[in-house]
Amino acid sequence: MKMQTGKAISIPSILKVGNGTLNKIGEYLKSEELTSVVIFMGNGLIDMFGDTIMKSLTDAGITVLEYSELDTVEIDDIITLAFDIPNKVKAVVSVGGGKVIDAGKYAAFLRNMPFISVPTSSSSDGFSSASASLLVHGKRTSVPAKLAHGIIVDTQVIRTAPEKFIYSGIGDMVSKITALYDWIFEEAHGAGVVNDFAVMVAKKAVNSFVRTPYESIKDELFLKELVDSLAMSGIANEIAGSSAPTSGSEHLISHALDKILEHPQLHGIQVGIATYIMSVVQNHRYVRVCTVLKRTGFFDYAATLGMRKQDFLDAIDMAPSMKPFRHTYLHEKEYRDAAKKLVLEDDILNKILV
């Protein structure tokens, strides 16, 4: 009898999350024989971290063939950049926020070389996902990219980034609760197939995070849990072959806000508020979601931003058109109506939205 094996998935070869990992980036790359690299850094980051990273690479005997700041997510710019990378390069390293991670990830994908993700904030799970958000004809578009060969996160760097990035990461992380429930709802309506293993990984990631004890969101353990859980989310997507385990109706609201607003808020901030809305609409774990967002100070921070109820009402109506092929709760009118009623009447949302 022939035994069937499951499908193969990629996972990062390097996963280093802790205090001071930036000083060891050279030895991590050397251990994987990635001896010549190009480095892209976010705006202003060469001044902050350039010397530390270059010293670590030089000490480990790594050749840096290109070293520049990068501030574009225009797909044409990145295609040009990718094919300018010298052939002897063994890996692309991106240090910074979402923009430079997405750009480096896509450049590595085009050239079929390892990508090393070095996020300097914990604002979303983008540093571990296999897609990139780029500008295609002026519109933000999700394109296939490379799952990181390595993820290196220095919790000391994450801690010193502005707090809004930690809040954004918290919002993106709790969204797995509503996203998973949407995916199961979708399968029940014959519109998708749930991968139980992907569900298990995403569920373990979010549960591990929401149960972490902390005094402050800058505690070492809290930040490590947040980053570990965001990294696990990327693996859940890899198993599923889509973003369904980590992105549901709450992400559709955020994508719609990105289209509506001239100056959207950070992705995870929008997603966090939308997660609270959808957890109540789904009648699923909303007490847990509310507790996390209240205790961490997420709601207090969100209340300072002056976000408008009307924008959320419009975004809820627009949400299904963001991914018409899916069937989340918001793809049904009764749940859109329930979500809008909540925006208008809920006490917490009344304090946050104007």
C-alpha positions as CSV (number, residue, x, y, z in Angstrom):
1,M,0.0,0.0,0.0
2,K,1.4,3.4,-1.0
3,M,1.6,5.9,1.8
4,Q,0.6,9.4,0.9
5,T,2.6,12.3,2.2
6,G,1.3,15.8,2.7
7,K,2.3,18.8,0.6
8,A,5.7,20.4,1.0
9,I,5.9,23.9,2.4
10,S,8.7,26.4,2.8
11,I,9.7,27.6,6.2
12,P,12.5,30.1,7.0
13,S,16.0,28.6,7.5
14,I,16.9,31.4,9.9
15,L,14.5,32.6,12.6
16,K,16.2,34.8,15.2
17,V,14.0,36.9,17.5
18,G,15.6,38.5,20.6
19,N,17.6,41.3,22.1
20,G,20.8,42.2,20.1
21,T,20.2,40.0,17.1
22,L,21.2,42.9,14.8
23,N,24.8,42.6,16.1
24,K,24.9,39.0,14.9
25,I,23.4,39.3,11.4
26,G,26.7,38.5,9.8
27,E,27.2,35.2,11.6
28,Y,23.6,34.1,10.8
29,L,24.2,34.8,7.1
30,K,27.6,33.0,7.2
31,S,26.0,29.9,8.7
32,E,23.8,29.7,5.6
33,E,26.8,30.4,3.3
34,L,25.2,33.7,2.1
35,T,28.5,35.3,1.7
36,S,27.7,38.2,-0.7
37,V,24.5,40.3,-0.3
38,V,22.8,43.4,-1.3
39,I,21.2,45.5,1.5
40,F,18.2,47.7,1.2
41,M,17.3,49.9,4.1
42,G,14.3,52.0,4.9
43,N,14.4,55.8,5.0
44,G,16.8,57.2,7.6
45,L,17.8,53.8,8.8
46,I,21.4,53.8,7.5
47,D,22.1,56.6,10.1
48,M,20.4,54.5,12.9
49,F,21.6,51.0,12.2
50,G,24.0,51.1,9.3
51,D,27.2,50.9,11.3
52,T,26.0,48.1,13.5
53,I,24.9,46.0,10.5
54,M,28.0,46.7,8.4
55,K,30.3,45.9,11.2
56,S,28.6,42.6,11.9
57,L,28.8,41.6,8.2
58,T,32.4,42.7,7.7
59,D,33.4,40.8,10.9
60,A,31.8,37.7,9.4
61,G,33.5,38.1,6.1
62,I,30.3,38.8,4.2
63,T,30.7,40.9,1.0
64,V,28.2,43.7,0.6
65,L,27.8,44.4,-3.1
66,E,25.2,47.1,-2.8
67,Y,24.0,49.2,0.2
68,S,21.3,51.8,-0.3
69,E,18.2,53.3,1.2
70,L,15.0,52.4,-0.7
71,D,11.7,54.3,-0.5
72,T,9.6,53.0,-3.4
73,V,7.0,50.3,-3.8
74,E,6.4,51.2,-7.5
75,I,6.5,47.8,-9.2
76,D,8.4,49.1,-12.3
77,D,11.1,50.6,-10.0
78,I,11.5,47.3,-8.2
79,I,11.7,45.3,-11.5
80,T,14.5,47.5,-12.7
81,L,16.2,47.3,-9.3
82,A,15.9,43.5,-9.2
83,F,17.6,43.0,-12.6
84,D,20.4,45.4,-11.6
85,I,21.4,43.1,-8.8
86,P,24.8,41.5,-9.7
87,N,24.7,37.8,-10.5
88,K,27.1,36.8,-7.8
89,V,24.8,38.1,-5.1
90,K,23.6,35.2,-2.8
91,A,20.8,37.0,-0.9
92,V,18.7,40.2,-0.7
93,V,18.5,41.7,2.8
94,S,15.8,44.3,3.7
95,V,16.1,46.3,6.9
96,G,13.1,48.5,7.9
97,G,9.3,48.8,7.7
98,G,6.7,47.4,5.3
99,K,7.8,49.3,2.2
100,V,11.4,48.2,2.1
101,I,10.5,44.6,3.1
102,D,7.9,44.3,0.3
103,A,10.3,45.8,-2.2
104,G,13.2,43.5,-1.3
105,K,11.0,40.5,-1.1
106,Y,9.7,41.1,-4.6
107,A,13.1,41.8,-6.0
108,A,14.4,38.5,-4.5
109,F,11.3,36.7,-5.9
110,L,12.1,38.0,-9.4
111,R,15.7,36.9,-9.2
112,N,14.9,33.6,-7.4
113,M,17.4,34.3,-4.6
114,P,17.0,34.0,-0.8
115,F,15.4,36.9,1.0
116,I,16.4,38.0,4.5
117,S,13.7,40.0,6.3
118,V,14.9,42.3,9.1
119,P,11.9,44.3,10.3
120,T,12.5,47.3,12.5
121,S,8.9,47.5,13.7
122,S,6.2,45.0,14.6
123,S,3.5,46.7,12.7
124,S,2.1,43.7,10.7
125,D,2.8,40.1,9.7
126,G,4.2,41.3,6.3
127,F,7.8,40.5,7.2
128,S,6.9,36.8,7.2
129,S,4.4,36.5,4.4
130,A,4.9,35.4,0.8
131,S,3.2,38.3,-0.8
132,A,4.1,41.9,-1.3
133,S,2.0,45.0,-1.4
134,L,3.2,47.2,-4.3
135,L,2.0,50.1,-6.4
136,V,0.8,48.8,-9.8
137,H,-0.5,51.6,-12.1
138,G,-0.8,53.7,-9.0
139,K,-2.9,51.2,-7.1
140,R,-1.8,49.2,-4.0
141,T,-1.9,45.6,-5.2
142,S,-0.9,42.3,-3.6
143,V,1.6,40.4,-5.7
144,P,3.2,37.0,-5.2
145,A,6.7,37.2,-3.6
146,K,9.1,35.0,-1.6
147,L,8.7,33.6,1.8
148,A,11.7,34.9,3.7
149,H,14.7,32.5,3.9
150,G,15.6,34.3,7.1
151,I,13.7,36.4,9.6
152,I,15.9,38.4,12.0
153,V,14.2,40.6,14.6
154,D,16.0,42.6,17.3
155,T,13.5,43.2,20.1
156,Q,15.5,46.2,21.3
157,V,15.0,47.8,17.9
158,I,11.2,47.0,18.0
159,R,11.0,48.5,21.5
160,T,12.5,51.8,20.4
161,A,10.3,52.2,17.4
162,P,7.3,54.5,17.9
163,E,4.5,52.8,20.0
164,K,2.0,53.2,17.2
165,F,3.9,50.4,15.4
166,I,3.5,48.0,18.4
167,Y,-0.2,48.9,18.5
168,S,-0.5,48.2,14.8
169,G,1.1,44.8,15.3
170,I,-1.3,44.0,18.1
171,G,-4.2,44.9,15.8
172,D,-2.9,42.7,13.0
173,M,-2.3,39.8,15.4
174,V,-5.8,39.8,17.1
175,S,-7.4,39.8,13.6
176,K,-6.5,36.1,13.2
177,I,-9.4,35.4,15.6
178,T,-12.0,36.9,13.2
179,A,-10.2,35.8,10.0
180,L,-10.2,32.1,11.0
181,Y,-13.9,32.4,11.8
182,D,-14.6,33.9,8.4
183,W,-12.7,31.1,6.7
184,I,-14.8,28.5,8.5
185,F,-17.9,30.4,7.6
186,E,-16.8,30.5,4.0
187,E,-16.3,26.7,3.8
188,A,-19.8,26.2,5.3
189,H,-21.2,28.3,2.4
190,G,-19.3,26.2,-0.2
191,A,-17.0,29.1,-1.2
192,G,-13.7,27.8,0.1
193,V,-11.8,24.8,1.6
194,V,-10.3,25.1,5.1
195,N,-6.9,23.6,5.7
196,D,-7.1,22.3,9.3
197,F,-3.3,22.4,9.8
198,A,-3.2,26.1,8.7
199,V,-6.1,26.8,11.1
200,M,-4.2,25.1,13.9
201,V,-1.0,27.1,13.3
202,A,-2.8,30.5,13.1
203,K,-4.9,29.6,16.1
204,K,-1.9,28.6,18.2
205,A,-0.2,31.8,17.1
206,V,-3.0,34.1,18.2
207,N,-3.8,32.2,21.4
208,S,-0.1,32.2,22.5
209,F,0.0,35.9,22.0
210,V,-3.3,36.9,23.7
211,R,-2.4,34.8,26.8
212,T,1.0,36.4,27.3
213,P,1.4,38.0,30.7
214,Y,2.8,41.5,30.6
215,E,3.2,44.7,32.6
216,S,4.0,46.9,29.6
217,I,3.7,46.3,25.8
218,K,7.5,47.0,25.8
219,D,8.3,44.0,27.9
220,E,10.8,41.7,26.3
221,L,8.5,38.6,26.5
222,F,5.5,40.5,25.1
223,L,7.4,41.8,22.1
224,K,9.0,38.4,21.4
225,E,5.6,36.7,21.6
226,L,4.1,39.4,19.3
227,V,6.9,38.9,16.7
228,D,6.9,35.1,17.0
229,S,3.1,35.0,16.5
230,L,3.2,37.3,13.5
231,A,5.9,35.1,12.0
232,M,3.8,32.0,12.6
233,S,0.9,33.7,10.8
234,G,3.1,33.9,7.7
235,I,3.7,30.1,7.9
236,A,-0.1,29.5,8.3
237,N,-0.6,31.4,5.0
238,E,2.2,29.3,3.4
239,I,0.4,26.1,4.4
240,A,-3.0,27.3,3.2
241,G,-1.6,28.7,-0.1
242,S,-3.5,31.9,0.5
243,S,-4.0,34.6,3.1
244,A,-7.3,33.2,4.3
245,P,-6.1,32.0,7.7
246,T,-4.9,35.5,8.7
247,S,-7.1,37.9,6.6
248,G,-10.8,38.0,6.6
249,S,-13.6,40.6,6.7
250,E,-11.6,42.8,9.1
251,H,-8.9,43.1,6.4
252,L,-11.5,43.9,3.7
253,I,-12.6,46.9,5.8
254,S,-9.0,48.0,6.1
255,H,-8.4,47.6,2.3
256,A,-11.6,49.6,1.6
257,L,-10.4,52.4,4.0
258,D,-7.1,52.4,2.1
259,K,-9.1,53.2,-1.1
260,I,-11.4,55.7,0.5
261,L,-8.9,57.7,2.6
262,E,-6.3,60.1,1.2
263,H,-4.2,59.4,4.3
264,P,-5.1,55.9,5.7
265,Q,-3.9,54.9,9.2
266,L,-1.4,52.1,9.8
267,H,-2.7,48.9,8.4
268,G,-2.8,47.1,11.8
269,I,-4.6,50.1,13.5
270,Q,-7.5,49.9,10.9
271,V,-7.5,46.1,11.1
272,G,-7.6,46.1,14.9
273,I,-10.7,48.3,15.0
274,A,-12.3,46.3,12.2
275,T,-11.5,43.1,14.2
276,Y,-13.4,44.4,17.2
277,I,-16.4,45.2,15.0
278,M,-16.3,41.8,13.3
279,S,-15.8,39.8,16.5
280,V,-19.1,41.3,17.8
281,V,-20.9,40.7,14.5
282,Q,-19.7,37.1,14.4
283,N,-20.5,36.8,18.1
284,H,-17.2,35.1,18.5
285,R,-14.5,35.7,21.2
286,Y,-15.3,39.5,21.2
287,V,-14.7,39.6,25.0
288,R,-11.1,38.4,24.4
289,V,-10.6,40.8,21.5
290,C,-12.0,43.7,23.5
291,T,-9.8,42.8,26.6
292,V,-6.6,42.7,24.5
293,L,-7.3,46.0,22.7
294,K,-8.3,47.7,26.0
295,R,-5.5,46.4,28.2
296,T,-2.7,47.1,25.8
297,G,-3.8,50.7,25.3
298,F,-4.7,50.1,21.6
299,F,-8.2,51.6,22.0
300,D,-6.8,54.7,23.8
301,Y,-4.2,55.2,21.1
302,A,-6.9,54.7,18.3
303,A,-9.1,57.4,20.0
304,T,-6.4,60.0,19.4
305,L,-6.5,59.6,15.6
306,G,-9.8,61.2,14.8
307,M,-11.0,58.4,12.5
308,R,-14.5,59.0,11.1
309,K,-17.6,56.8,11.6
310,Q,-18.7,57.6,8.0
311,D,-15.5,56.2,6.6
312,F,-16.0,52.9,8.4
313,L,-19.7,52.8,7.2
314,D,-18.5,53.3,3.6
315,A,-15.7,50.8,4.0
316,I,-18.1,48.1,5.4
317,D,-20.3,48.6,2.3
318,M,-17.3,48.4,0.0
319,A,-15.6,45.5,1.7
320,P,-17.1,42.6,-0.4
321,S,-15.9,44.2,-3.6
322,M,-12.3,44.1,-2.3
323,K,-12.3,40.3,-2.7
324,P,-15.4,39.4,-4.6
325,F,-14.3,35.7,-4.9
326,R,-14.4,35.3,-1.1
327,H,-17.4,34.7,1.1
328,T,-16.8,36.3,4.5
329,Y,-19.5,37.5,6.9
330,L,-19.4,40.9,5.2
331,H,-20.4,39.3,1.8
332,E,-23.9,39.0,3.3
333,K,-26.1,42.1,3.7
334,E,-27.4,41.2,7.2
335,Y,-23.9,41.2,8.6
336,R,-23.0,44.4,6.8
337,D,-26.1,46.0,8.4
338,A,-25.1,44.6,11.8
339,A,-21.6,46.0,11.5
340,K,-22.9,49.4,10.5
341,K,-25.4,49.4,13.4
342,L,-22.5,48.7,15.7
343,V,-20.4,51.5,14.3
344,L,-23.2,53.9,15.1
345,E,-24.3,52.6,18.5
346,D,-21.4,50.8,20.2
347,D,-20.0,52.6,23.3
348,I,-16.4,51.7,22.6
349,L,-16.6,52.8,18.9
350,N,-18.3,56.0,20.0
351,K,-15.2,56.9,22.0
352,I,-12.9,56.0,19.1
353,L,-14.6,57.2,16.0
354,V,-15.9,60.8,15.4
